[in-house]
Amino acid sequence: MILWVDDIRTPPAQINYRVVHSVNEAKLAIEEFEKAQELGRLCDDAEIEWIDMDHDAGDFQHDGGDYIKLLDWLEERGSCYPIRIHSMNPVGAANMRAIIQHNNWEEVL
């Protein structure tokens, strides 16, 4: 699964993304994927390939905050997935990169 987390942009058509619009929706998608994997409902090599994220949640901020909160949640639970940042907010992107680097997570460029 490749997760697209953004309030307004659509993902590139050439990649089959799972699209979510809020932090809580992203958490649910990750938990559902992990549960299906745990129960053996997915192929053995199925994985979350990466999470492609914006920073600002816009109208979806009420459902979990800005998308950096997803990184906070991943950090709290000890999860490690490659992250790609596609935010146009330079300060927000820098703050997200700081979390990625602090945890030694892979940043997909």
C-alpha positions in Angstrom: 0.0 0.0 0.0 1.1 3.5 -0.8 -0.8 6.0 1.3 -1.6 9.5 -0.1 -2.4 12.0 2.8 -3.6 15.3 1.5 -6.6 17.6 1.8 -6.7 19.0 -1.8 -4.1 17.5 -4.1 -4.8 14.3 -6.1 -2.0 11.7 -6.3 -0.1 11.1 -9.5 -2.1 8.8 -11.8 0.7 6.4 -12.5 0.8 5.1 -8.9 -2.0 3.2 -7.2 -2.4 5.2 -4.0 -4.8 4.7 -1.1 -6.1 8.3 -0.7 -7.0 9.7 2.7 -7.8 13.3 3.7 -7.3 13.4 7.5 -4.9 12.2 10.2 -7.6 10.0 11.7 -8.4 8.5 8.4 -4.7 7.8 7.8 -4.4 6.1 11.2 -7.4 3.9 10.4 -6.0 2.9 7.0 -2.6 2.0 8.6 -4.3 0.1 11.4 -6.6 -1.8 9.0 -3.6 -2.7 6.8 -1.5 -3.9 9.8 -4.5 -6.0 11.1 -5.1 -7.6 7.7 -1.3 -8.4 7.5 -1.4 -9.8 11.0 -4.3 -12.0 10.2 -2.7 -13.3 7.0 -5.2 -11.7 4.7 -2.5 -10.2 2.5 0.3 -11.6 0.5 3.4 -12.4 2.5 5.3 -9.5 0.7 2.5 -6.9 1.2 3.8 -3.8 2.9 3.2 -0.1 3.4 5.7 0.9 0.7 5.6 4.6 1.8 3.3 7.3 3.1 3.2 10.4 0.8 2.2 13.4 3.0 1.3 17.0 2.9 1.7 19.1 6.0 -1.4 21.3 6.2 -4.7 19.5 6.6 -6.9 22.5 5.7 -10.6 21.7 6.2 -9.7 18.3 7.5 -7.7 19.7 10.5 -10.7 19.0 12.8 -10.2 15.3 12.2 -6.8 14.8 13.9 -4.9 18.0 13.3 -2.3 18.9 10.6 -0.6 15.9 9.0 2.5 16.2 11.1 0.4 14.7 13.9 0.5 11.5 11.9 4.2 11.4 12.3 3.9 12.1 16.0 1.5 9.1 16.2 3.8 6.8 14.3 6.7 7.9 16.6 4.6 7.2 19.7 3.7 3.7 18.7 7.2 2.9 17.4 6.1 2.4 13.8 8.6 2.9 11.0 7.4 3.5 7.4 9.2 5.3 4.6 7.8 8.9 4.3 7.6 11.2 1.3 6.8 14.8 1.9 5.0 16.7 -0.9 4.1 19.8 1.2 4.4 23.3 -0.3 4.8 24.6 3.3 8.6 24.9 3.8 8.5 25.4 7.5 6.0 22.5 8.0 8.1 20.2 5.7 11.3 21.1 7.7 9.5 20.2 10.9 8.4 16.9 9.4 11.9 16.1 8.2 13.2 16.8 11.7 10.9 14.0 13.0 11.9 11.7 10.2 15.6 12.3 10.9 15.3 12.1 14.7 13.8 8.6 14.3 16.2 7.5 11.5 13.3 6.8 9.2 13.7 6.6 5.5 12.6 9.7 3.5 11.5 8.9 0.0 12.7 11.6 -2.4 
